[in-house]
């Protein structure tokens, strides 16, 4: 067996030292930017406004990355965000768009706000404004009020749609027989506990929007792996830890507790999300005003869906 000389061993130690220290970046060298954070955005075009959301944070020592939520679809990762001379810019590939161009974003950072423009893959251009999203952190535990029956099983009193109404009531069930408008509660809520039961035919898709902003996905998912896109997910953000979908045509249930941004969700009686933070609005939200109370909204534009036993307990 060959002996290792003292000189060779010294060189070996030096190599190990330099390799290990190449990755030992002093804390003061880590990159942080004043633009980092979450923003509630509003897009404007032809006199209409649309909600959107943006998150910016650093990756490693010199790169800004993030995610973006637009009018539809789910949260989309941004591999690089430029921040030069007060201007925030990035581009991301299309998601559900039929056009093949990138979405292009550019805005001026003004302390706690953004102002600029956005161009969609189809070339449609929007002006935009944005403010820092509120934390919604609660410093005390909620005290719960009286339970409210949001749907009485006889008619649609207390509800309205965001377009032509296709919703009907039959045998104590709120039904959307075919794709059409979403249905929205007239009452607004901050923190609450919600129980809701639903049934869909094979292949259908819907969702329950908390405060009209955060969608809990409803979609035919029996046999699927749990993910951020299937039943029991906060769409695009939080996956349930277990897939508990029943067969299409069976009644199922959600039990939700929402306090600030923290959500706990039970699917068919079993908890699948516990006290997780919802980062921001999901696609299809009514607005991006996260600091305000909002309604319960059920999606009716993705296929037939039925609901019953809609019970909510607001915080006092």
N, C-alpha and C positions, 0 to 999 in steps of 0.2 A: 504494500500500500504506500502510495507516494505521500510524502510529508508536504504540507503547505508552508511555504516560507513566510517569515514575518512580514516581508514587503508585500507579498500577494494578499495576505490577510488584511493588511492595512488598506490596500486599494479596495478590497471587497467591502470593508466597513465604510469607506468614503462613498462608494457607489450607493450603498443602501441609504446613507445619510442624505445624499443629494436627491435621490428618488423620493424619499419620504417627505422631504421639505419642499419639493416642487409642488406638492398639493396642500401644504400647510400654509394657506393664505391668511395673513394677519386679519383680525376682525375689522380693523379700520380700513382695509382695502375693499371690503364688500360693497357692492354697488347698491345704492338706494336712490330713488327719484321722487321728487315732489308730486309727480303725476300719478303715482301708484294709488290704487284704491278701486272702488266700485262706483259706477255712475248710472243713475236713472236717466235715460235718454228719451227725447221726444223728437220724432221726425215729421217734417211738414212738406206737403205737396198739394197744390191745387186747392188750398183752403181747408184741407183735412189734416189731422194729426194722427200719429201712430206711435205706440210705445216700443222702446228698445232698451237694451242694457249692455253695459260694457264693464269688464274687469281687467285691470292692469296690475301686473306684479313682476318682480325681477326673477330671472333665472341665472344663477351663478353670479359672476362678477361684473358683467357688462351688457346683458341682454334683457329687454323687456318683452314679456309674453303676456297672454291673457286669454279671454274668451268673450264671445259676443252672442247676444240673442236678438233676433230681429222680430218682424211681425209674425212670422210663422216658423215652424221647424224647432229644432232643439239648440242647446248651447253649442257653439262652434269654436274649436280651439284656434287661437291665433299664434302662429309659430314665431313671429317677430313683430314688435311694435316699435316704430321709429318715434323718437322724441327729440327734435332738433329745433333750437331757437323758439321754443314755446309751441311748436306745432306737433300734434299727435297724428300719426298716419300709419295705416296698414292696409293690406289687401288679404282677402281670404277666398278660396275657391267656392263655387256655387254648391248649395246643398240640395234643396228640392227644386231649384230653378231649372227651367228647360234651356235657358241660355247658357253658353259655355264660358262667358267672361267672368273675371273675378269681381267680387264686391269690393269697392274702394271707399275708404274712410279717411277724412282729413278734418281736423278741428284745432282751433286755438285753445290752449290751456290758459284759464284765467283764474288762478287761485283755486277755488273750489268748483269751478264750472268749466264747461266745454261749449264751444260754438263753432259750427262749420258746415260741412256738407257730406253727403254719402251718395254714391252711385251704385245702383243695383246691377246685376249681371245683364239685365235686358236693356240697360242704358238709362232707366228712369232715375232722375236725380231728386234728392231731398235735401233741404236745409235741416239742420239739427241743433238742438240745445241739450245740455246735460248738466245735472247737479249731482254732487256726491250723494250716494245712497245712504239713508239712515241705518244705524246699527240695529235698531229695534230691540236692543237688549233690555230686559225687564229686571229691575233691582229687587223686586219682591215677588213672591208666589201669587198667582191669581186667586181671587175669591170668586166662586162660580155663582151665577144667578139662577133663575128659573129656566127650565127647559121650554123651548118653543117648538111647536109643530109647524114647520115651514110650508108643508103641503098637507092639506086636510083631507085629500083623497076624493074630493067632490068636484073641484074646479081649479082654475089657474089663478085664482085671486091671490095677490101678493107677488105675482111674477110678471115679467114682460120679456119680449124677445128683442134681438138686435136686428131684426128684419121681418120679412113676412112670416107669420106664425104658422107652423105645421104641427105644433104640439097639441095633443088632445088628452082627455082624462077618461079612462074606462075602467070600471071595477076597482076603483081605488088606486089606479096606476097612472102615472104621468108618462105619456108615450110620445116619442118622435118616430112615426112610422117609416120615414125616409129622410134622407139628408136635407137639411134646410138651415134654419136659424138656431143660434144658441139661446138658451133660456136663462134668465137672470133674476135673482130675488130682488124685490124692492127694498128690503131691509139691508142695512150695511152693518158690518161687524169688525171688531178689532181682534181680540183673542177669544177663542171659543173651543168647544168640543162639538164634533159633528158626527152623527150616525146617519148613514145613507145606504140604501139597498138598491141594487141594479141588476139588470138582465139584458143580454145582447144575443142576437143570432150569430151563427158561425161567420167569422170573418169581419165582424163589425168593430167599430172604434168610437170611443167617446172620451170623456174626461170630466173631472170635477175640479173647478177652479176655486181655490181658497182666496178670499178677498178679491176675487176676479182676476188674480195675478199669478197664482202658483198652481199648475195643473198636476193633479194626481191622475195618472194614466189609467184609462179603461180600454182594454183591447183584448180580443180573443187570444189567449196566451197559454192555454193548456198544453203542457209538454215542452214549453220553451224554458231556456235558462233565464234565471233572474237577471235583469239588466235595467239600465236607465230608460229603456224604450218600451218596456212591456208592463203588464198589469202590476199595480202596487208600487210603481216608481213615481217620484217627483220628476216629471218628464225632463230628460236631458241632464239632470243634476244628481239625483240620489236613487240608487238601486235598492230594492228590498233585499234582505239577506236570504230570502227563500221565495220560490215561486209557489203560490198557493191557489192559482186559478182553477176554477171548476170548469166543467164542460160548458160550452155554449148552450144557452137555453135554460140554465139553472140560475136561481137567484143567488146573489153574492152580496157581501157587505164590506163597507169601509167604516172604521171608527177612527176619527182623527182628533188629535189635540194640537192646536196651533197657538203658540205663545211667542209673540215677537216673530223671529225667524225660525224658531225651534219647532220641529214637527215630530210627533209620534204617531205612527199609523199601524193599525191592526187590519189585516185582510182576513175575512171569514173567521174572525175571532182570535187570530194569532198575530202577535206583534212582529212586524217585519222591518220597521224603521223605528229607532228609539232616540228621541231627543237630538235629532240631526239638524244642522243649520241649512236652510234654503238660501243659497247665495244671492239670487235675484229672480226677476220675473221670468216666466217661461213663455215660449212662443204661443201666440193667440191671446195673450193677456189683454184685458180691457184698457189698462193704462199702466204707467210706470210710477205712479205716485205712491211709493211704498210706505210712506209715513202716515197715510190716511186709511180710515176704515174702508172696507169694500164688501161687495155682495158675494153670495154663492152663485156660481154660474156652471151650468152643465152644457157640454158640447153636443150640438145636434147637427153639425155639418159634415160628419164623417161616416154616417150610416145610421140604421135604426138602433134605438136604445130605449129602455124603460127604467123608471125609477119609482120607488115607493118608500114609505117610512123615513121621511127626511126630517130629522130632529136635531136641533142645535141648542147648545147651552152656552150663552155668552158669559164672558167674565164681567164682573160688576165694575 
